[in-house]
Amino acid sequence: MSQVTLGLVNPKSPENVGAVLRAAGCYGADAVFYSGVRFELAQRFVTDTKQMVQQIPLVGVESLIAALPDGAVPVAVDLIEGATPLPDYRHPENAFYIFGPEDGTLGSDITQWCRDVIYVPTRGCMNLAASVNVILYDRLAKTHKASCRGTLRQDSQAPIETS
């Protein structure tokens, strides 16, 4: 069974973390870990309108390296030299995607222990939540294309026919 975990390096705002949680819920991520001191867990996320914080673990850790789930492949998501463009990337079955802060980049201490480094080809930088949405959508589109064709899932239990 595949597993998707997200790691956020020193996220800046509860709004972005809330939007990341919503994306995690929409695309079936199993957990979200974050490191750093700028973000303090708020009781209520402004953009987490689906209340995913109650369904998906959001765990503060000192080191994302220590939070790597067993069997997961660490994948850095950053616009850096040598990264693989997302359209060319084949997602691992068990992935731990690591995203940099909204106002910075991942350090070599993170990218060196990641098996893969990928980026979203754009004309400019996207915010944290937008990056998470694009990566998770790309994963879904590439890995579940056949099983999702013709249905729109309102929740994980009830597929709704679209045609």
Backbone as JSON Lines, residues from 0, in Angstrom:
{"i":0,"aa":"M","n":[0.85,-1.18,0.0],"ca":[0.0,0.0,0.0],"c":[0.88,1.24,0.0]}
{"i":1,"aa":"S","n":[0.58,2.19,-0.86],"ca":[1.41,3.38,-0.94],"c":[1.14,4.32,0.22]}
{"i":2,"aa":"Q","n":[2.15,5.12,0.5],"ca":[2.08,6.07,1.6],"c":[2.66,7.39,1.13]}
{"i":3,"aa":"V","n":[2.0,8.49,1.52],"ca":[2.48,9.82,1.18],"c":[2.56,10.63,2.46]}
{"i":4,"aa":"T","n":[3.75,11.14,2.75],"ca":[3.97,11.96,3.93],"c":[4.6,13.27,3.46]}
{"i":5,"aa":"L","n":[4.25,14.35,4.13],"ca":[4.79,15.66,3.76],"c":[5.65,16.19,4.89]}
{"i":6,"aa":"G","n":[6.74,16.85,4.53],"ca":[7.61,17.52,5.49],"c":[7.74,18.98,5.1]}
{"i":7,"aa":"L","n":[7.53,19.86,6.06],"ca":[7.63,21.3,5.82],"c":[8.79,21.86,6.63]}
{"i":8,"aa":"V","n":[9.75,22.46,5.97],"ca":[10.9,23.04,6.64],"c":[10.56,24.47,7.06]}
{"i":9,"aa":"N","n":[10.49,24.69,8.35],"ca":[10.3,26.01,8.94],"c":[9.2,26.83,8.27]}
{"i":10,"aa":"P","n":[7.96,26.29,8.21],"ca":[6.89,27.05,7.57],"c":[6.62,28.36,8.3]}
{"i":11,"aa":"K","n":[6.15,29.34,7.54],"ca":[6.04,30.69,8.06],"c":[4.67,31.03,8.64]}
{"i":12,"aa":"S","n":[3.59,30.52,8.04],"ca":[2.27,30.99,8.46],"c":[1.27,29.87,8.67]}
{"i":13,"aa":"P","n":[0.37,30.06,9.63],"ca":[-0.7,29.09,9.85],"c":[-1.63,28.97,8.64]}
{"i":14,"aa":"E","n":[-1.79,30.05,7.89],"ca":[-2.65,30.0,6.7],"c":[-2.1,29.02,5.67]}
{"i":15,"aa":"N","n":[-0.8,29.08,5.43],"ca":[-0.21,28.15,4.47],"c":[-0.25,26.72,4.99]}
{"i":16,"aa":"V","n":[0.01,26.53,6.27],"ca":[-0.04,25.18,6.82],"c":[-1.48,24.65,6.75]}
{"i":17,"aa":"G","n":[-2.45,25.51,7.01],"ca":[-3.85,25.11,6.87],"c":[-4.17,24.68,5.45]}
{"i":18,"aa":"A","n":[-3.68,25.42,4.48],"ca":[-3.91,25.08,3.07],"c":[-3.18,23.79,2.71]}
{"i":19,"aa":"V","n":[-2.01,23.56,3.28],"ca":[-1.28,22.3,3.07],"c":[-2.1,21.14,3.63]}
{"i":20,"aa":"L","n":[-2.67,21.31,4.82],"ca":[-3.5,20.26,5.41],"c":[-4.71,19.96,4.53]}
{"i":21,"aa":"R","n":[-5.31,20.99,3.99],"ca":[-6.45,20.76,3.1],"c":[-6.01,19.97,1.88]}
{"i":22,"aa":"A","n":[-4.89,20.33,1.27],"ca":[-4.37,19.58,0.13],"c":[-4.06,18.15,0.53]}
{"i":23,"aa":"A","n":[-3.46,17.97,1.7],"ca":[-3.15,16.62,2.19],"c":[-4.41,15.78,2.28]}
{"i":24,"aa":"G","n":[-5.48,16.38,2.76],"ca":[-6.75,15.67,2.84],"c":[-7.34,15.36,1.48]}
{"i":25,"aa":"C","n":[-7.27,16.31,0.58],"ca":[-7.82,16.12,-0.77],"c":[-7.11,15.0,-1.52]}
{"i":26,"aa":"Y","n":[-5.8,14.9,-1.34],"ca":[-5.01,13.94,-2.11],"c":[-4.57,12.72,-1.31]}
{"i":27,"aa":"G","n":[-5.07,12.57,-0.09],"ca":[-4.84,11.34,0.67],"c":[-3.48,11.21,1.32]}
{"i":28,"aa":"A","n":[-2.85,12.3,1.68],"ca":[-1.57,12.19,2.4],"c":[-1.82,11.61,3.79]}
{"i":29,"aa":"D","n":[-0.83,10.91,4.31],"ca":[-0.98,10.21,5.59],"c":[-0.61,11.06,6.79]}
{"i":30,"aa":"A","n":[0.34,11.97,6.63],"ca":[0.78,12.81,7.76],"c":[1.55,14.0,7.23]}
{"i":31,"aa":"V","n":[1.63,15.04,8.06],"ca":[2.41,16.23,7.75],"c":[3.31,16.51,8.96]}
{"i":32,"aa":"F","n":[4.61,16.6,8.71],"ca":[5.58,16.96,9.74],"c":[6.11,18.34,9.41]}
{"i":33,"aa":"Y","n":[6.45,19.1,10.42],"ca":[7.07,20.4,10.19],"c":[8.21,20.59,11.18]}
{"i":34,"aa":"S","n":[9.21,21.34,10.74],"ca":[10.33,21.68,11.61],"c":[10.42,23.2,11.7]}
{"i":35,"aa":"G","n":[11.22,23.69,12.61],"ca":[11.44,25.12,12.71],"c":[10.64,25.75,13.82]}
{"i":36,"aa":"V","n":[10.96,27.02,14.08],"ca":[10.37,27.71,15.22],"c":[9.4,28.82,14.82]}
{"i":37,"aa":"R","n":[9.27,29.13,13.54],"ca":[8.42,30.26,13.15],"c":[6.94,29.94,13.21]}
{"i":38,"aa":"F","n":[6.63,28.7,13.09],"ca":[5.22,28.32,13.06],"c":[4.8,27.76,14.41]}
{"i":39,"aa":"E","n":[3.82,28.34,14.99],"ca":[3.25,27.78,16.22],"c":[1.87,27.26,15.87]}
{"i":40,"aa":"L","n":[1.65,26.03,16.22],"ca":[0.39,25.39,15.88],"c":[-0.79,26.18,16.42]}
{"i":41,"aa":"A","n":[-1.64,26.64,15.52],"ca":[-2.85,27.38,15.91],"c":[-3.98,26.38,16.14]}
{"i":42,"aa":"Q","n":[-4.92,26.73,17.0],"ca":[-6.06,25.85,17.27],"c":[-6.94,25.69,16.03]}
{"i":43,"aa":"R","n":[-7.06,26.75,15.26],"ca":[-7.94,26.72,14.1],"c":[-7.21,27.32,12.91]}
{"i":44,"aa":"F","n":[-7.13,26.55,11.82],"ca":[-6.47,27.04,10.62],"c":[-7.48,27.74,9.74]}
{"i":45,"aa":"V","n":[-7.18,28.95,9.35],"ca":[-8.09,29.77,8.56],"c":[-8.48,29.08,7.26]}
{"i":46,"aa":"T","n":[-7.53,28.46,6.57],"ca":[-7.82,27.86,5.27],"c":[-8.07,26.37,5.36]}
{"i":47,"aa":"D","n":[-8.07,25.79,6.53],"ca":[-8.36,24.37,6.69],"c":[-9.86,24.19,6.91]}
{"i":48,"aa":"T","n":[-10.66,24.54,5.88],"ca":[-12.11,24.53,6.03],"c":[-12.69,23.13,6.14]}
{"i":49,"aa":"K","n":[-11.94,22.13,5.78],"ca":[-12.39,20.75,5.91],"c":[-11.95,20.12,7.23]}
{"i":50,"aa":"Q","n":[-11.3,20.91,8.09],"ca":[-10.84,20.44,9.4],"c":[-9.94,19.2,9.3]}
{"i":51,"aa":"M","n":[-9.03,19.21,8.35],"ca":[-8.11,18.09,8.16],"c":[-7.16,17.92,9.33]}
{"i":52,"aa":"V","n":[-6.96,18.97,10.11],"ca":[-6.08,18.87,11.27],"c":[-6.61,17.83,12.26]}
{"i":53,"aa":"Q","n":[-7.91,17.53,12.18],"ca":[-8.5,16.51,13.05],"c":[-8.34,15.11,12.47]}
{"i":54,"aa":"Q","n":[-7.99,15.0,11.18],"ca":[-7.91,13.7,10.52],"c":[-6.49,13.3,10.13]}
{"i":55,"aa":"I","n":[-5.65,14.28,9.86],"ca":[-4.28,14.01,9.41],"c":[-3.32,14.51,10.48]}
{"i":56,"aa":"P","n":[-2.43,13.64,10.95],"ca":[-1.48,14.1,11.96],"c":[-0.62,15.26,11.46]}
{"i":57,"aa":"L","n":[-0.52,16.3,12.26],"ca":[0.37,17.44,12.02],"c":[1.32,17.45,13.2]}
{"i":58,"aa":"V","n":[2.58,17.09,12.95],"ca":[3.53,16.84,14.03],"c":[4.74,17.75,13.9]}
{"i":59,"aa":"G","n":[5.02,18.51,14.94],"ca":[6.23,19.31,14.99],"c":[7.4,18.44,15.4]}
{"i":60,"aa":"V","n":[8.5,18.53,14.66],"ca":[9.69,17.72,14.94],"c":[10.92,18.62,14.9]}
{"i":61,"aa":"E","n":[11.94,18.2,15.6],"ca":[13.2,18.95,15.57],"c":[13.92,18.73,14.25]}
{"i":62,"aa":"S","n":[13.8,17.52,13.7],"ca":[14.5,17.17,12.47],"c":[13.58,16.35,11.57]}
{"i":63,"aa":"L","n":[13.43,16.78,10.32],"ca":[12.63,16.0,9.38],"c":[13.31,14.69,9.03]}
{"i":64,"aa":"I","n":[14.63,14.66,9.11],"ca":[15.36,13.42,8.84],"c":[14.92,12.34,9.82]}
{"i":65,"aa":"A","n":[14.77,12.7,11.07],"ca":[14.34,11.74,12.09],"c":[12.89,11.32,11.9]}
{"i":66,"aa":"A","n":[12.1,12.13,11.18],"ca":[10.68,11.83,10.97],"c":[10.43,10.97,9.74]}
{"i":67,"aa":"L","n":[11.48,10.62,9.0],"ca":[11.33,9.83,7.78],"c":[10.61,8.52,8.08]}
{"i":68,"aa":"P","n":[9.44,8.29,7.5],"ca":[8.72,7.04,7.75],"c":[9.5,5.84,7.21]}
{"i":69,"aa":"D","n":[9.35,4.69,7.85],"ca":[10.01,3.47,7.4],"c":[9.63,3.16,5.96]}
{"i":70,"aa":"G","n":[10.62,2.9,5.14],"ca":[10.39,2.53,3.75],"c":[10.07,3.67,2.81]}
{"i":71,"aa":"A","n":[10.01,4.9,3.32],"ca":[9.68,6.04,2.47],"c":[10.93,6.57,1.77]}
{"i":72,"aa":"V","n":[10.74,7.06,0.57],"ca":[11.81,7.68,-0.21],"c":[11.74,9.19,0.01]}
{"i":73,"aa":"P","n":[12.8,9.79,0.55],"ca":[12.79,11.24,0.72],"c":[12.96,11.96,-0.62]}
{"i":74,"aa":"V","n":[12.05,12.91,-0.89],"ca":[12.05,13.65,-2.14],"c":[12.02,15.14,-1.81]}
{"i":75,"aa":"A","n":[13.09,15.85,-2.15],"ca":[13.14,17.29,-1.93],"c":[12.42,17.99,-3.08]}
{"i":76,"aa":"V","n":[11.63,19.01,-2.73],"ca":[10.92,19.8,-3.74],"c":[11.48,21.21,-3.64]}
{"i":77,"aa":"D","n":[12.28,21.59,-4.64],"ca":[12.93,22.89,-4.59],"c":[13.41,23.28,-5.98]}
{"i":78,"aa":"L","n":[13.43,24.54,-6.25],"ca":[13.89,25.07,-7.52],"c":[15.39,25.31,-7.42]}
{"i":79,"aa":"I","n":[16.16,24.22,-7.61],"ca":[17.62,24.31,-7.49],"c":[18.29,23.61,-8.67]}
{"i":80,"aa":"E","n":[19.53,23.94,-8.88],"ca":[20.35,23.36,-9.94],"c":[20.37,21.83,-9.81]}
{"i":81,"aa":"G","n":[20.14,21.15,-10.93],"ca":[20.22,19.7,-10.96],"c":[18.93,18.98,-10.61]}
{"i":82,"aa":"A","n":[17.9,19.7,-10.22],"ca":[16.62,19.07,-9.87],"c":[15.92,18.57,-11.14]}
{"i":83,"aa":"T","n":[15.13,17.53,-10.98],"ca":[14.37,16.95,-12.08],"c":[13.05,17.71,-12.25]}
{"i":84,"aa":"P","n":[12.7,18.1,-13.48],"ca":[11.41,18.77,-13.67],"c":[10.26,17.79,-13.4]}
{"i":85,"aa":"L","n":[9.23,18.27,-12.75],"ca":[8.11,17.43,-12.35],"c":[7.49,16.64,-13.5]}
{"i":86,"aa":"P","n":[7.32,17.2,-14.7],"ca":[6.73,16.4,-15.78],"c":[7.54,15.14,-16.12]}
{"i":87,"aa":"D","n":[8.83,15.15,-15.84],"ca":[9.69,14.0,-16.15],"c":[9.84,13.03,-14.98]}
{"i":88,"aa":"Y","n":[9.22,13.33,-13.85],"ca":[9.46,12.57,-12.62],"c":[8.47,11.43,-12.45]}
{"i":89,"aa":"R","n":[9.0,10.29,-12.02],"ca":[8.17,9.14,-11.65],"c":[8.17,9.04,-10.13]}
{"i":90,"aa":"H","n":[7.02,9.21,-9.53],"ca":[6.89,9.24,-8.07],"c":[7.11,7.85,-7.47]}
{"i":91,"aa":"P","n":[7.84,7.77,-6.36],"ca":[7.98,6.49,-5.67],"c":[6.66,6.11,-4.99]}
{"i":92,"aa":"E","n":[6.45,4.83,-4.8],"ca":[5.21,4.37,-4.15],"c":[5.07,4.95,-2.75]}
{"i":93,"aa":"N","n":[6.15,4.93,-1.98],"ca":[6.14,5.49,-0.63],"c":[7.06,6.7,-0.63]}
{"i":94,"aa":"A","n":[6.47,7.87,-0.59],"ca":[7.24,9.11,-0.72],"c":[7.11,9.98,0.52]}
{"i":95,"aa":"F","n":[8.21,10.65,0.84],"ca":[8.24,11.67,1.88],"c":[8.72,12.94,1.19]}
{"i":96,"aa":"Y","n":[7.77,13.78,0.78],"ca":[8.09,15.01,0.07],"c":[8.47,16.1,1.06]}
{"i":97,"aa":"I","n":[9.62,16.73,0.83],"ca":[10.13,17.78,1.72],"c":[10.06,19.11,0.97]}
{"i":98,"aa":"F","n":[9.35,20.07,1.55],"ca":[9.17,21.39,0.96],"c":[9.9,22.43,1.78]}
{"i":99,"aa":"G","n":[10.52,23.39,1.1],"ca":[11.24,24.46,1.79],"c":[10.3,25.53,2.31]}
{"i":100,"aa":"P","n":[10.86,26.48,3.05],"ca":[10.05,27.56,3.61],"c":[9.56,28.5,2.5]}
{"i":101,"aa":"E","n":[8.51,29.25,2.83],"ca":[7.91,30.17,1.87],"c":[8.9,31.22,1.38]}
{"i":102,"aa":"D","n":[9.84,31.59,2.21],"ca":[10.76,32.68,1.88],"c":[12.21,32.22,1.79]}
{"i":103,"aa":"G","n":[12.4,30.97,1.39],"ca":[13.77,30.47,1.31],"c":[13.86,29.21,0.46]}
{"i":104,"aa":"T","n":[14.94,28.51,0.62],"ca":[15.2,27.29,-0.13],"c":[15.66,26.21,0.84]}
{"i":105,"aa":"L","n":[15.63,24.98,0.4],"ca":[16.12,23.89,1.24],"c":[17.64,23.95,1.3]}
{"i":106,"aa":"G","n":[18.19,23.64,2.41],"ca":[19.64,23.6,2.55],"c":[20.2,22.28,2.06]}
{"i":107,"aa":"S","n":[21.5,22.25,1.85],"ca":[22.15,21.02,1.4],"c":[22.05,19.92,2.45]}
{"i":108,"aa":"D","n":[21.87,20.3,3.72],"ca":[21.7,19.28,4.76],"c":[20.43,18.46,4.51]}
{"i":109,"aa":"I","n":[19.44,19.04,3.87],"ca":[18.21,18.31,3.51],"c":[18.38,17.61,2.16]}
{"i":110,"aa":"T","n":[18.81,18.35,1.14],"ca":[18.86,17.77,-0.21],"c":[19.86,16.62,-0.32]}
{"i":111,"aa":"Q","n":[20.9,16.62,0.5],"ca":[21.9,15.55,0.43],"c":[21.35,14.2,0.87]}
{"i":112,"aa":"W","n":[20.41,14.18,1.79],"ca":[19.87,12.88,2.22],"c":[18.62,12.47,1.46]}
{"i":113,"aa":"C","n":[18.16,13.33,0.53],"ca":[17.01,12.98,-0.3],"c":[17.49,12.2,-1.52]}
{"i":114,"aa":"R","n":[16.79,11.13,-1.84],"ca":[17.16,10.34,-3.02],"c":[16.93,11.15,-4.29]}
{"i":115,"aa":"D","n":[15.84,11.91,-4.3],"ca":[15.47,12.69,-5.48],"c":[15.26,14.15,-5.1]}
{"i":116,"aa":"V","n":[15.52,15.03,-6.07],"ca":[15.2,16.45,-5.93],"c":[14.42,16.83,-7.18]}
{"i":117,"aa":"I","n":[13.22,17.37,-6.98],"ca":[12.35,17.72,-8.09],"c":[11.93,19.18,-7.99]}
{"i":118,"aa":"Y","n":[11.45,19.72,-9.12],"ca":[10.94,21.09,-9.1],"c":[9.76,21.21,-10.05]}
{"i":119,"aa":"V","n":[8.92,22.2,-9.8],"ca":[7.79,22.51,-10.67],"c":[8.24,23.61,-11.61]}
{"i":120,"aa":"P","n":[8.28,23.33,-12.93],"ca":[8.7,24.37,-13.87],"c":[7.64,25.48,-13.94]}
{"i":121,"aa":"T","n":[8.0,26.65,-13.5],"ca":[7.11,27.82,-13.54],"c":[7.94,29.04,-13.93]}
{"i":122,"aa":"R","n":[7.26,30.13,-14.18],"ca":[7.95,31.38,-14.49],"c":[8.41,32.09,-13.24]}
{"i":123,"aa":"G","n":[7.89,31.71,-12.11],"ca":[8.25,32.33,-10.84],"c":[8.0,31.34,-9.71]}
{"i":124,"aa":"C","n":[8.24,31.78,-8.51],"ca":[8.05,30.92,-7.35],"c":[6.58,30.8,-6.98]}
{"i":125,"aa":"M","n":[6.18,29.61,-6.56],"ca":[4.83,29.4,-6.04],"c":[4.91,29.4,-4.52]}
{"i":126,"aa":"N","n":[3.77,29.64,-3.86],"ca":[3.81,29.56,-2.41],"c":[3.78,28.1,-1.97]}
{"i":127,"aa":"L","n":[4.0,27.88,-0.7],"ca":[4.11,26.54,-0.14],"c":[2.88,25.69,-0.45]}
{"i":128,"aa":"A","n":[1.71,26.2,-0.16],"ca":[0.48,25.42,-0.36],"c":[0.25,25.1,-1.84]}
{"i":129,"aa":"A","n":[0.53,26.05,-2.72],"ca":[0.38,25.8,-4.15],"c":[1.33,24.7,-4.61]}
{"i":130,"aa":"S","n":[2.56,24.72,-4.12],"ca":[3.54,23.69,-4.48],"c":[3.08,22.31,-4.03]}
{"i":131,"aa":"V","n":[2.57,22.23,-2.81],"ca":[2.08,20.94,-2.29],"c":[0.93,20.44,-3.16]}
{"i":132,"aa":"N","n":[-0.01,21.31,-3.5],"ca":[-1.13,20.92,-4.35],"c":[-0.66,20.38,-5.7]}
{"i":133,"aa":"V","n":[0.28,21.07,-6.33],"ca":[0.75,20.65,-7.65],"c":[1.46,19.29,-7.57]}
{"i":134,"aa":"I","n":[2.33,19.11,-6.59],"ca":[3.05,17.83,-6.45],"c":[2.08,16.69,-6.19]}
{"i":135,"aa":"L","n":[1.14,16.89,-5.27],"ca":[0.19,15.81,-4.95],"c":[-0.76,15.52,-6.1]}
{"i":136,"aa":"Y","n":[-1.16,16.55,-6.84],"ca":[-2.0,16.31,-8.01],"c":[-1.23,15.53,-9.07]}
{"i":137,"aa":"D","n":[0.02,15.92,-9.32],"ca":[0.84,15.23,-10.3],"c":[1.0,13.76,-9.93]}
{"i":138,"aa":"R","n":[1.21,13.51,-8.66],"ca":[1.33,12.12,-8.18],"c":[0.04,11.35,-8.46]}
{"i":139,"aa":"L","n":[-1.09,11.96,-8.12],"ca":[-2.38,11.32,-8.35],"c":[-2.59,11.06,-9.84]}
{"i":140,"aa":"A","n":[-2.33,12.06,-10.66],"ca":[-2.56,11.94,-12.1],"c":[-1.7,10.85,-12.72]}
{"i":141,"aa":"K","n":[-0.47,10.72,-12.26],"ca":[0.44,9.74,-12.84],"c":[0.25,8.33,-12.29]}
{"i":142,"aa":"T","n":[-0.14,8.2,-11.04],"ca":[-0.19,6.87,-10.43],"c":[-1.58,6.26,-10.38]}
{"i":143,"aa":"H","n":[-2.6,7.09,-10.44],"ca":[-3.96,6.56,-10.3],"c":[-4.85,6.94,-11.48]}
{"i":144,"aa":"K","n":[-4.24,7.22,-12.61],"ca":[-4.99,7.69,-13.77],"c":[-6.11,6.72,-14.15]}
{"i":145,"aa":"A","n":[-5.8,5.46,-14.25],"ca":[-6.8,4.48,-14.68],"c":[-7.89,4.26,-13.64]}
{"i":146,"aa":"S","n":[-7.53,4.2,-12.39],"ca":[-8.53,3.9,-11.36],"c":[-9.45,5.07,-11.07]}
{"i":147,"aa":"C","n":[-9.06,6.28,-11.4],"ca":[-9.89,7.46,-11.11],"c":[-10.68,7.94,-12.31]}
{"i":148,"aa":"R","n":[-10.45,7.39,-13.47],"ca":[-11.1,7.88,-14.69],"c":[-12.61,7.73,-14.58]}
{"i":149,"aa":"G","n":[-13.33,8.81,-14.86],"ca":[-14.78,8.78,-14.9],"c":[-15.47,8.97,-13.57]}
{"i":150,"aa":"T","n":[-14.71,9.14,-12.5],"ca":[-15.36,9.35,-11.2],"c":[-14.8,10.58,-10.52]}
{"i":151,"aa":"L","n":[-15.63,11.19,-9.76],"ca":[-15.24,12.32,-8.92],"c":[-15.51,11.89,-7.49]}
{"i":152,"aa":"R","n":[-14.49,11.88,-6.67],"ca":[-14.67,11.43,-5.29],"c":[-14.94,12.62,-4.39]}
{"i":153,"aa":"Q","n":[-16.13,12.61,-3.81],"ca":[-16.48,13.67,-2.87],"c":[-15.83,13.4,-1.52]}
{"i":154,"aa":"D","n":[-15.72,12.15,-1.17],"ca":[-14.98,11.73,0.02],"c":[-14.4,10.36,-0.3]}
{"i":155,"aa":"S","n":[-13.67,9.8,0.64],"ca":[-12.98,8.54,0.36],"c":[-13.93,7.35,0.27]}
{"i":156,"aa":"Q","n":[-15.19,7.5,0.62],"ca":[-16.12,6.38,0.64],"c":[-17.03,6.33,-0.58]}
{"i":157,"aa":"A","n":[-17.4,7.48,-1.14],"ca":[-18.48,7.49,-2.12],"c":[-18.06,8.11,-3.45]}
{"i":158,"aa":"P","n":[-17.75,7.27,-4.46],"ca":[-17.46,7.84,-5.77],"c":[-18.75,8.36,-6.42]}
{"i":159,"aa":"I","n":[-18.64,9.46,-7.14],"ca":[-19.78,10.05,-7.83],"c":[-19.47,10.0,-9.32]}
{"i":160,"aa":"E","n":[-20.35,9.43,-10.12],"ca":[-20.14,9.35,-11.56],"c":[-20.2,10.75,-12.16]}
{"i":161,"aa":"T","n":[-19.28,11.02,-13.09],"ca":[-19.24,12.34,-13.73],"c":[-19.81,12.34,-15.13]}
{"i":162,"aa":"S","n":[-20.11,11.17,-15.67],"ca":[-20.66,11.15,-17.04],"c":[-21.98,10.45,-17.1]}
